[in-house]
Amino acid sequence: MTALVNRLRGWRTVIVAFGLSLAPLWDALKEVLPVLATDPNLPRLIPAAWMPAYSLAVTLIMIWMRLITSTPPGRRE
């Protein structure tokens, strides 16, 4: 696991940001695309009531990742 984390150096913040953006993106696509929006079997990944807390958590995680990151994107050193 440590070897993988070290190999991803320079990309970890980008990967975390991308991962955290998937749930809101899914919910937005579900709202925008009529085919998805009309299907009642597709659940929202983030309930509307949780969105402020989710947004705050994402903001804090990204600030924390930026503080511990010393490498430019895509570079190991």
BELLIN-V524972 format. One record per helix or strand. SS is the DSSP state (2 for helix, 1 for strand). FROM is the first residue (numbers start at 1). TO is the last residue. If there is no record, write none. Layout:
# BELLIN-V524972
SS,FROM,TO  SS,FROM,TO
This chain:
# BELLIN-V524972
2,2,7  2,12,32  2,34,37  2,48,68
